[in-house]
Amino acid sequence: MSELADFPWLTVLICLPAVAGVLLWVLPPLRRLARPIGLGVSVVVLAGAVAMATGFDVAAADSYQFATTVSWIPALGVSYDVGINGLGLAMILLATLLVPVVLIAAWREVNAPTSLTGQQAARALTDRQAGFVALVLILEALMIGVFAARDLFLFYLLFEAMLIPVYFLVGIFGGPGRRFAAVKFLLYSLAGGLIMLAGLIVLFVASGGGPEAMRLDNLANVLADDPTTQMWVFLSFFLAFAVKAPMVPVHTWLPDTAAEATPGTSVLLVGVLDKVGTFAMIAICLPLFPAAAQAAAPVIIAAAIISIVYGALLAIGQNDLMRMIAFTSVSHFGFIVLGIFVGTQTAMVGSMIYMLAHGLSTAAMFLIAGFLIQRGQSADMRTYSGMQRITPVIAGTFLFAGLSSLALPGLSGFVPEYLVFLGSYQAHPAYGVAAVIGVVLSALYILMTYQRVFTGAPAAERSGLSDLVPREKTLLVPLGLGIVFLGVYPAPVLDLLSGVAESFAAILGSA
């Protein structure tokens, strides 16, 4: 066990996909094998994350393990400081699971421009496939890094660097409106990042500098004696994370981006990247700004409740299937943020498990919806009907993922949603009532979508559509197993996250 703990797991898991992605990008001989190389690297990274998890001390899950600290830019107080607690481990496992799933899903998703033919088309197809795989691998490295970063400047650098591969994944490989969606995503994210940068500068000045001044441990009490400045810096950080989360009213980039991105890109965007926002609210905002977090909690809770209800209502009113799924995520992130800031350990652990459950169920919904749209060449739900008779496997798997999303007992969404509801009610009955409204609305948008697309008389023009092929069925298996595991036997995840939730919930209480 000590040998596992001493191995630099996090550095290896960050560097391996990053190096592989760069090599695929710059070495033309590797491009023809980009898909198998990318899948192989992602599987090795997943195996490494699982091996790292076997050496993790669950009894001390609230402490940071597998730590590596190296001085980087002493003049700015910046160090390469990485380490993970139970929450960081859970998010890395989620990210490393979804990346190979996305690469398998996108095996035939990236095509050459229709204007090219012959050798030109073949060369363009090879380059585009290699570019897609390289961007996904680089994004995987950045995701692992941001969940492990323990230096605030390092976190900010990775937080902003994630925008680059996502921008190109959407802008190059997305649908007809991809350029607008990519630019909108970039502008929203950059605006939040610049506001966060201002707060970062304030923290550096307040820290007084030093070789490791930007380590999170060293910044915990920097603004304790200046509540006004602490509040302003907290708000600058929170806004950046709220954009990423996404919360109402800074959520409007998500539906446009999810509608235009490839299904695989949407899986990584909503399944993992958006979790960086809620992860940072817990891992950065609470320990650095406890008094400000407690003071702002009522307003944040109100915004979370608005996100729950507003996101659900907009999901009900959508005709575009991908936009509908995106708006359900706005509602679900409202639940996660509510659980973080109500201040009870029960709700906090519910939010942490919710991040995992949402990542699995939403990934499945995006992929299955993408399979249907690829066959039907339309995301408009009004152009479908009776698909359960034409594509019964697509219908069944979509319903399974949807039922998990609406928190059916026995599936992944039930335990975290129940814990958030219970912990919110413990804090204030009104919060619990608001959460129940969201539960009711979630049943409406999932079941109404299923009714519109999959029930009724089959549309004649859809009768020739094919059902899932073995490759597509195979990639849904790990997602389905994860959904059932979290719903039926969540004890290992509760053991991993309960101590972490208790320590962060105590921060709000002690403030």
Wavefront OBJ file of the C-alpha trace (Angstrom):
o trace
v 0.000 0.000 0.000
v 2.837 2.404 0.796
v 4.385 1.760 -2.632
v 1.115 2.799 -4.262
v 0.983 5.917 -2.109
v 4.545 6.914 -3.014
v 4.088 6.562 -6.767
v 3.378 9.916 -8.544
v 0.011 8.749 -9.837
v -1.467 12.153 -10.489
v 1.500 13.436 -12.464
v 1.527 10.291 -14.611
v -2.233 10.450 -15.202
v -1.924 14.091 -16.259
v 1.127 13.676 -18.481
v 0.188 10.450 -20.284
v -2.892 11.694 -22.190
v -1.336 15.137 -22.673
v 1.799 13.733 -24.304
v -0.222 11.275 -26.397
v -2.522 14.061 -27.591
v 0.390 16.290 -28.601
v 2.151 13.438 -30.439
v -1.000 12.606 -32.388
v -1.237 16.260 -33.328
v 2.361 16.793 -34.496
v 3.417 13.387 -35.899
v 1.634 12.596 -39.195
v 2.614 8.870 -39.185
v 0.543 8.360 -36.013
v -2.602 9.960 -37.376
v -3.805 6.886 -39.259
v -3.853 5.016 -35.944
v -5.250 7.920 -33.914
v -8.471 6.200 -32.861
v -6.947 2.941 -31.543
v -4.025 4.831 -29.979
v -6.378 7.296 -28.301
v -8.651 4.542 -27.019
v -5.670 2.535 -25.769
v -4.213 5.530 -23.928
v -7.581 6.382 -22.355
v -8.021 2.789 -21.158
v -4.525 2.825 -19.638
v -5.341 6.106 -17.886
v -8.585 4.595 -16.559
v -6.665 1.545 -15.318
v -4.161 3.850 -13.645
v -6.938 5.794 -11.929
v -8.459 2.547 -10.661
v -5.043 1.368 -9.432
v -4.567 4.700 -7.659
v -7.981 4.276 -6.043
v -6.962 0.908 -4.604
v -4.187 2.665 -2.687
v -6.420 5.452 -1.409
v -7.018 5.454 2.355
v -10.797 5.738 2.634
v -10.582 6.161 6.419
v -8.728 9.438 5.794
v -10.739 10.485 2.729
v -11.053 14.076 3.947
v -7.253 14.529 3.786
v -5.271 15.049 0.589
v -3.345 11.989 -0.589
v -0.907 11.154 -3.421
v 0.485 14.661 -2.967
v 3.362 16.049 -5.013
v 4.752 19.538 -4.432
v 7.508 21.120 -6.526
v 8.444 24.797 -6.601
v 7.542 26.245 -9.999
v 7.565 30.084 -10.095
v 8.866 31.181 -6.667
v 8.637 34.882 -7.492
v 4.864 34.535 -7.889
v 4.435 32.051 -5.071
v 3.408 29.355 -7.564
v 4.161 25.666 -7.113
v 3.211 22.453 -8.859
v 1.092 21.122 -6.007
v -1.312 18.247 -6.645
v -3.220 15.942 -4.325
v -6.716 14.489 -3.970
v -9.249 13.846 -1.261
v -12.235 11.521 -1.676
v -14.143 14.002 -3.833
v -11.187 14.580 -6.145
v -10.702 10.836 -6.530
v -14.383 10.343 -7.390
v -14.302 13.074 -10.046
v -11.102 11.717 -11.620
v -12.641 8.243 -11.811
v -15.718 9.731 -13.493
v -13.595 11.655 -16.020
v -11.362 8.722 -16.879
v -14.409 6.450 -17.320
v -16.216 8.805 -19.687
v -13.251 9.532 -21.992
v -12.925 5.985 -23.465
v -16.723 5.825 -23.720
v -16.684 9.067 -25.734
v -13.884 7.847 -27.999
v -15.776 4.623 -28.756
v -18.968 6.592 -29.387
v -17.137 8.914 -31.783
v -15.474 6.064 -33.717
v -17.556 6.895 -36.797
v -18.826 10.276 -35.676
v -16.101 12.442 -37.265
v -16.416 12.663 -41.056
v -14.554 14.406 -43.881
v -16.055 17.578 -45.429
v -18.647 16.645 -48.045
v -16.983 18.996 -50.561
v -13.939 16.696 -50.835
v -13.615 13.398 -52.690
v -11.040 10.692 -53.276
v -7.618 10.987 -51.661
v -8.320 14.494 -50.445
v -11.355 13.245 -48.523
v -9.382 10.320 -47.092
v -6.547 12.606 -45.973
v -8.971 15.132 -44.468
v -10.821 12.342 -42.648
v -7.578 11.029 -41.143
v -6.530 14.504 -40.013
v -9.951 15.306 -38.529
v -10.151 12.028 -36.620
v -6.626 12.516 -35.295
v -7.472 16.087 -34.300
v -10.608 15.018 -32.459
v -8.806 12.277 -30.528
v -5.875 14.578 -29.696
v -8.206 17.276 -28.343
v -10.095 14.757 -26.200
v -6.860 13.387 -24.719
v -5.522 16.865 -23.963
v -8.859 17.733 -22.382
v -8.643 14.586 -20.244
v -5.230 15.654 -18.942
v -6.574 19.104 -18.049
v -9.628 17.629 -16.298
v -7.495 15.358 -14.133
v -5.179 18.258 -13.366
v -7.932 20.647 -12.328
v -9.429 18.099 -9.923
v -5.994 17.505 -8.375
v -4.587 21.053 -8.262
v -3.772 22.299 -4.772
v -2.099 25.536 -5.890
v -4.612 28.253 -6.759
v -2.614 29.617 -9.701
v -2.191 26.091 -11.099
v -5.927 25.534 -10.732
v -6.677 28.797 -12.527
v -4.270 27.973 -15.339
v -5.863 24.562 -15.923
v -9.371 25.979 -15.412
v -8.813 28.430 -18.273
v -6.799 26.034 -20.443
v -9.784 23.664 -20.638
v -11.540 26.273 -22.765
v -9.132 25.723 -25.664
v -9.844 22.052 -26.524
v -13.574 22.505 -25.873
v -13.672 25.542 -28.163
v -12.117 23.562 -31.005
v -14.172 20.427 -30.324
v -17.338 22.485 -30.684
v -16.154 24.912 -33.365
v -14.622 22.338 -35.713
v -16.672 19.183 -35.204
v -20.100 20.549 -34.208
v -23.291 21.198 -36.167
v -24.304 24.041 -38.504
v -24.327 26.638 -35.700
v -21.045 25.437 -34.212
v -19.110 28.683 -34.653
v -21.684 30.797 -32.831
v -21.987 28.209 -30.053
v -18.209 27.911 -29.650
v -17.719 31.677 -29.468
v -20.591 32.076 -26.987
v -19.120 29.344 -24.791
v -15.700 30.988 -24.964
v -16.944 34.503 -24.175
v -18.994 33.393 -21.156
v -16.129 31.307 -19.789
v -13.485 33.960 -20.401
v -15.623 36.612 -18.719
v -15.957 34.446 -15.617
v -12.256 33.608 -15.709
v -11.194 37.248 -15.922
v -13.338 38.134 -12.922
v -11.737 35.251 -11.038
v -8.289 36.505 -12.062
v -8.989 39.818 -10.320
v -9.766 37.952 -7.115
v -6.658 35.831 -7.573
v -4.496 38.964 -7.718
v -6.109 40.297 -4.534
v -5.340 37.026 -2.755
v -1.716 37.078 -3.905
v -1.222 40.636 -2.651
v -2.931 39.830 0.651
v -0.772 36.721 1.115
v 2.418 38.794 1.116
v 4.112 36.561 -1.472
v 6.585 33.817 -0.770
v 7.748 30.657 -2.599
v 4.461 28.745 -2.027
v 2.092 31.616 -1.320
v -0.594 30.381 -3.723
v -1.015 26.944 -2.172
v -4.588 26.550 -0.991
v -3.440 25.529 2.486
v -1.511 28.796 2.823
v -4.417 30.955 1.616
v -7.066 29.626 3.991
v -6.914 32.510 6.497
v -5.483 35.303 4.350
v -8.642 37.461 4.321
v -10.060 36.362 7.680
v -9.612 39.852 9.160
v -11.065 41.708 6.168
v -14.665 40.502 5.680
v -15.487 43.082 3.014
v -12.584 42.090 0.765
v -13.256 38.432 1.482
v -16.837 38.863 0.247
v -15.787 40.576 -2.978
v -13.144 37.974 -3.761
v -15.584 35.189 -2.904
v -18.142 36.653 -5.308
v -15.542 36.889 -8.098
v -14.662 33.227 -7.659
v -18.253 32.100 -7.240
v -19.373 33.868 -10.414
v -16.666 32.123 -12.447
v -17.735 28.781 -11.015
v -21.453 29.573 -11.490
v -20.810 30.168 -15.205
v -19.078 26.824 -15.427
v -21.726 25.029 -13.354
v -24.031 26.483 -15.032
v -26.518 28.439 -12.899
v -29.309 30.820 -13.851
v -28.837 33.525 -15.159
v -25.348 32.726 -16.542
v -26.448 29.426 -18.071
v -27.502 30.419 -21.589
v -24.272 29.245 -23.235
v -24.992 25.601 -22.322
v -28.110 24.834 -24.435
v -26.564 26.398 -27.540
v -23.274 24.573 -27.039
v -24.860 21.190 -26.245
v -27.193 21.474 -29.258
v -24.325 22.123 -31.689
v -21.549 19.981 -30.214
v -21.105 16.341 -31.073
v -22.776 14.013 -28.532
v -19.348 12.949 -27.236
v -18.283 16.540 -26.673
v -21.562 17.218 -24.849
v -20.901 14.221 -22.614
v -17.535 15.614 -21.511
v -18.861 19.164 -21.312
v -21.872 18.421 -19.095
v -20.735 15.153 -17.547
v -17.344 16.376 -16.300
v -16.354 19.944 -17.181
v -19.428 21.565 -15.690
v -18.700 19.669 -12.466
v -15.506 21.706 -12.155
v -17.738 24.623 -11.147
v -19.459 22.803 -8.293
v -16.244 21.008 -7.336
v -14.493 24.383 -6.993
v -17.348 25.819 -4.940
v -16.630 23.067 -2.422
v -12.856 22.747 -2.641
v -11.953 26.436 -3.056
v -14.779 28.782 -2.062
v -15.641 27.142 1.261
v -12.137 26.789 2.764
v -10.829 30.133 1.476
v -13.904 32.270 2.188
v -15.924 30.596 4.979
v -17.500 33.754 6.434
v -18.391 35.135 2.990
v -19.822 31.773 1.930
v -22.043 31.662 4.987
v -23.173 35.262 4.523
v -23.950 34.752 0.834
v -25.561 31.341 1.321
v -29.218 32.556 1.452
v -28.852 34.385 -1.876
v -27.033 31.445 -3.448
v -29.709 29.036 -2.196
v -32.402 31.250 -3.744
v -30.499 31.232 -7.051
v -30.159 27.448 -6.848
v -33.898 27.026 -6.300
v -34.577 29.304 -9.279
v -32.223 27.154 -11.362
v -34.050 23.995 -10.285
v -37.493 25.256 -11.271
v -36.560 27.464 -14.233
v -34.310 24.851 -15.822
v -37.010 22.195 -15.476
v -39.719 24.418 -16.965
v -37.514 25.281 -19.940
v -36.718 21.594 -20.429
v -40.451 20.839 -20.627
v -40.903 23.492 -23.322
v -38.119 22.343 -25.684
v -38.566 20.736 -29.091
v -34.830 20.137 -29.646
v -33.831 16.900 -27.912
v -30.259 17.984 -27.105
v -31.391 21.350 -25.756
v -33.931 19.547 -23.572
v -31.188 17.435 -22.004
v -29.042 20.552 -21.518
v -31.830 22.348 -19.649
v -32.360 19.325 -17.408
v -28.723 19.779 -16.391
v -29.379 23.402 -15.435
v -32.072 22.087 -13.087
v -29.855 19.317 -11.710
v -26.994 21.701 -11.018
v -29.455 23.745 -8.983
v -29.892 20.696 -6.740
v -26.117 20.303 -6.426
v -25.537 23.949 -5.473
v -28.477 23.855 -3.053
v -26.924 20.880 -1.280
v -23.549 22.580 -1.041
v -24.729 25.790 0.627
v -27.555 24.716 2.949
v -24.833 23.774 5.431
v -25.794 20.234 6.466
v -23.548 17.213 6.084
v -26.434 15.180 4.650
v -27.086 17.640 1.837
v -23.359 18.091 1.170
v -22.716 14.381 0.669
v -25.868 14.260 -1.459
v -24.435 16.985 -3.716
v -21.154 15.137 -4.085
v -22.857 11.880 -5.079
v -25.214 13.884 -7.301
v -22.193 15.044 -9.307
v -21.312 11.421 -10.059
v -24.886 10.277 -10.699
v -25.602 13.192 -13.005
v -22.391 12.543 -14.922
v -23.440 8.953 -15.647
v -27.128 9.472 -16.445
v -26.636 12.623 -18.523
v -23.771 11.024 -20.441
v -26.053 8.130 -21.313
v -28.884 10.460 -22.364
v -26.635 12.574 -24.596
v -25.103 9.525 -26.271
v -28.420 7.775 -26.869
v -30.015 10.960 -28.156
v -27.001 11.402 -30.421
v -27.419 7.888 -31.818
v -31.054 8.650 -32.632
v -30.247 12.024 -34.204
v -27.481 10.516 -36.343
v -30.003 8.058 -37.753
v -32.900 10.471 -38.135
v -30.810 13.510 -39.172
v -32.881 15.760 -36.901
v -32.908 16.789 -33.235
v -36.493 18.071 -33.498
v -38.702 15.852 -31.359
v -41.708 16.800 -33.500
v -40.270 14.793 -36.390
v -40.316 11.539 -34.412
v -43.037 9.270 -33.069
v -43.428 5.607 -32.217
v -39.683 5.009 -32.188
v -40.011 2.289 -29.542
v -41.386 0.022 -32.300
v -38.644 0.938 -34.782
v -35.627 1.231 -32.463
v -36.620 -0.597 -29.255
v -33.080 -0.688 -27.811
v -32.654 3.076 -28.249
v -36.066 3.585 -26.650
v -35.350 1.259 -23.735
v -31.916 2.649 -22.945
v -33.127 6.245 -23.189
v -35.973 5.471 -20.775
v -33.526 3.753 -18.412
v -31.202 6.782 -18.403
v -34.176 9.149 -18.087
v -35.581 7.272 -15.104
v -32.196 7.545 -13.441
v -32.228 11.284 -14.126
v -35.663 11.679 -12.516
v -34.418 9.782 -9.428
v -36.293 6.486 -9.699
v -35.466 4.354 -6.618
v -32.862 1.745 -7.455
v -31.051 3.963 -9.972
v -28.224 6.444 -9.481
v -30.296 9.628 -9.150
v -32.388 8.517 -6.186
v -29.873 8.424 -3.334
v -28.260 11.848 -3.962
v -31.557 13.571 -4.670
v -33.071 12.107 -1.492
v -30.047 13.198 0.557
v -30.162 16.737 -0.855
v -33.904 16.881 -0.168
v -33.493 15.550 3.395
v -30.518 17.783 4.228
v -32.239 20.840 2.771
v -35.373 20.151 4.778
v -33.246 19.828 7.917
v -31.807 23.281 7.227
v -35.189 24.860 6.435
v -38.507 23.237 5.405
v -38.943 25.772 2.590
v -35.794 24.490 0.893
v -37.142 20.961 1.009
v -40.461 22.028 -0.520
v -38.642 23.765 -3.369
v -36.598 20.642 -4.001
v -39.778 18.554 -4.203
v -41.125 20.865 -6.932
v -38.016 20.114 -8.956
v -38.539 16.367 -8.498
v -42.093 16.611 -9.838
v -41.009 18.686 -12.827
v -38.206 16.256 -13.628
v -40.754 13.472 -14.009
v -42.680 15.661 -16.438
v -39.815 16.559 -18.752
v -38.470 12.995 -18.938
v -41.790 11.208 -19.407
v -43.190 13.826 -21.795
v -40.061 13.541 -23.943
v -40.350 9.768 -24.034
v -44.013 10.014 -24.939
v -43.380 12.467 -27.790
v -40.454 10.601 -29.362
v -40.979 6.929 -28.618
v -44.710 6.239 -28.187
v -47.643 6.465 -30.579
v -47.890 5.408 -34.195
v -44.496 5.153 -35.967
v -43.813 7.865 -38.514
v -43.657 6.334 -42.005
v -40.480 8.203 -42.949
v -38.700 6.755 -39.884
v -39.560 3.112 -40.501
v -36.196 2.288 -42.059
v -34.009 3.549 -39.194
v -31.666 1.011 -37.642
v -31.310 0.242 -33.948
v -28.101 0.277 -31.899
v -25.186 -1.740 -33.258
v -22.943 -3.861 -30.984
v -20.335 -1.083 -30.618
v -22.976 1.360 -29.379
v -24.527 -1.185 -27.031
v -21.105 -2.028 -25.594
v -20.180 1.543 -24.694
v -23.477 1.962 -22.809
v -22.731 -1.041 -20.571
v -20.299 0.701 -18.154
v -22.671 3.658 -17.847
v -25.591 1.342 -17.111
v -23.592 -0.616 -14.549
v -22.522 2.605 -12.849
v -26.116 3.839 -12.728
v -27.323 0.596 -11.131
v -24.354 0.418 -8.742
v -24.976 3.911 -7.351
v -28.671 3.156 -7.014
v -28.483 -0.288 -5.426
v -25.213 -0.268 -3.478
v -24.011 3.295 -2.820
v -22.244 2.377 0.440
v -18.657 2.487 -0.947
v -19.262 5.930 -2.442
v -20.887 7.133 0.784
v -17.860 5.889 2.724
v -15.561 7.727 0.327
v -17.430 11.034 0.450
v -19.066 11.246 3.888
v -15.929 12.373 5.724
v -15.167 14.945 3.029
v -18.736 16.261 3.189
v -18.614 16.504 6.962
v -15.395 18.546 6.919
v -16.664 21.018 4.300
v -20.132 21.325 5.860
v -18.416 22.088 9.167
v -16.707 25.064 7.505
v -20.068 26.748 6.947
v -21.201 25.884 10.460
v -18.032 27.152 12.140
v -18.146 30.384 10.154
l 1 2 3 4 5 6 7 8 9 10 11 12 13 14 15 16 17 18 19 20 21 22 23 24 25 26 27 28 29 30 31 32 33 34 35 36 37 38 39 40 41 42 43 44 45 46 47 48 49 50 51 52 53 54 55 56 57 58 59 60 61 62 63 64 65 66 67 68 69 70 71 72 73 74 75 76 77 78 79 80 81 82 83 84 85 86 87 88 89 90 91 92 93 94 95 96 97 98 99 100 101 102 103 104 105 106 107 108 109 110 111 112 113 114 115 116 117 118 119 120 121 122 123 124 125 126 127 128 129 130 131 132 133 134 135 136 137 138 139 140 141 142 143 144 145 146 147 148 149 150 151 152 153 154 155 156 157 158 159 160 161 162 163 164 165 166 167 168 169 170 171 172 173 174 175 176 177 178 179 180 181 182 183 184 185 186 187 188 189 190 191 192 193 194 195 196 197 198 199 200 201 202 203 204 205 206 207 208 209 210 211 212 213 214 215 216 217 218 219 220 221 222 223 224 225 226 227 228 229 230 231 232 233 234 235 236 237 238 239 240 241 242 243 244 245 246 247 248 249 250 251 252 253 254 255 256 257 258 259 260 261 262 263 264 265 266 267 268 269 270 271 272 273 274 275 276 277 278 279 280 281 282 283 284 285 286 287 288 289 290 291 292 293 294 295 296 297 298 299 300 301 302 303 304 305 306 307 308 309 310 311 312 313 314 315 316 317 318 319 320 321 322 323 324 325 326 327 328 329 330 331 332 333 334 335 336 337 338 339 340 341 342 343 344 345 346 347 348 349 350 351 352 353 354 355 356 357 358 359 360 361 362 363 364 365 366 367 368 369 370 371 372 373 374 375 376 377 378 379 380 381 382 383 384 385 386 387 388 389 390 391 392 393 394 395 396 397 398 399 400 401 402 403 404 405 406 407 408 409 410 411 412 413 414 415 416 417 418 419 420 421 422 423 424 425 426 427 428 429 430 431 432 433 434 435 436 437 438 439 440 441 442 443 444 445 446 447 448 449 450 451 452 453 454 455 456 457 458 459 460 461 462 463 464 465 466 467 468 469 470 471 472 473 474 475 476 477 478 479 480 481 482 483 484 485 486 487 488 489 490 491 492 493 494 495 496 497 498 499 500 501 502 503 504 505 506 507 508 509 510 511
